[in-house]
Amino acid sequence: MANKKSLALTKEQYENLIGSMRKGGNTFRANDRIATALVLEANLGLRIGDILKLRLQDIVLDEGIALILQRKKHRRSVYLQSHSRFTSI
């Protein structure tokens, strides 16, 4: 992947991608789990590895929502102010 540049998706491309994952297409089945992972990745800036390791006990509902991400030696929290921050279709 030398000399390749990446570009951010436009809002329309993002919504099309998530919508396609939820509905499926001619060559792939619908997959809500992948769509949800992509929404978390795009809205929270989480890496896919962190999303895959998330468990229900990592979500803290105390004056808002916080996700607690565990590393080998570090612990990181991601705080959300409201559910409306998530972009969904």
N, C-alpha and C positions, 0 to 999 in steps of 0.2 A: 504493500500500500504506500510505497514511496511516492512523494510528490502529489498526493491526492488531497484535495481540500473538501471539508464538509460544510454543508450549509444548513441552517436551521429551517425547519418546515414552516410554511405559512400557516395561518390559522385554518384556512380552507383545506390545505393538504392534511393537517393534523386531524381535523374533523372527519375527512374522507377516510383516512387510515383507521381511526377508531371505529367509525361506522362500518367499514368493510370487515373488520375483525369481529364485530358483533353480529353481522348478518351472514357472513360467509360469501364465497364467490364460486365461480365455475371450477376453479382448481384447488380450492381449500374450503374446509368446513368452518363454520362460525366457532369462535373461541372467546368466551367472555373473560376467562382467566388471563389470556394474553392481552386483551383490550384493557383490563383493569391494571395490569402491570405497566402498560404503556402510559396510561393516565397518571399513575403514581410517578413514573419516571419523568414525564414531561412537566407535571405541575409542582413536584417537590424537589426535582433535581437529584433524585435517588439513583444510585447505580443498580443495575439489574441484579447483581449479587446480593445487595442489601434487601431488595424487594423479595427475592426468593427465600431469604432467611427469616423474613418477618413471620411472627407467630401472633396469635390473638393476645397473649399476655404481654406483648410488646407495645400494645396500644393502651394509653393511659387517658381516661376521661375524667379530668379534674380541671375545671375552669377552662374548658376548651379541649383540644385533643393534642396529644403528644405521642410521637413514635419514638421509642427507645431503640437505638441501633447498637448492637454489641459488636465489638471488634475483639481481637485477641486480648489486648491490654487496655483498650479505650472504650468508652461508652459515649455515644453521641445522641443528642435529642433533636428532633425536628418538631417544632411547634406549629400548629395550625390554628388560625383564629376562627375560622368558620367553615362549614361544609361548602359554602357558596364559592370558595376559592377553586374547587375542582371544576375543570372543564369537562363536561360530558355531553353526550348526545341523547 
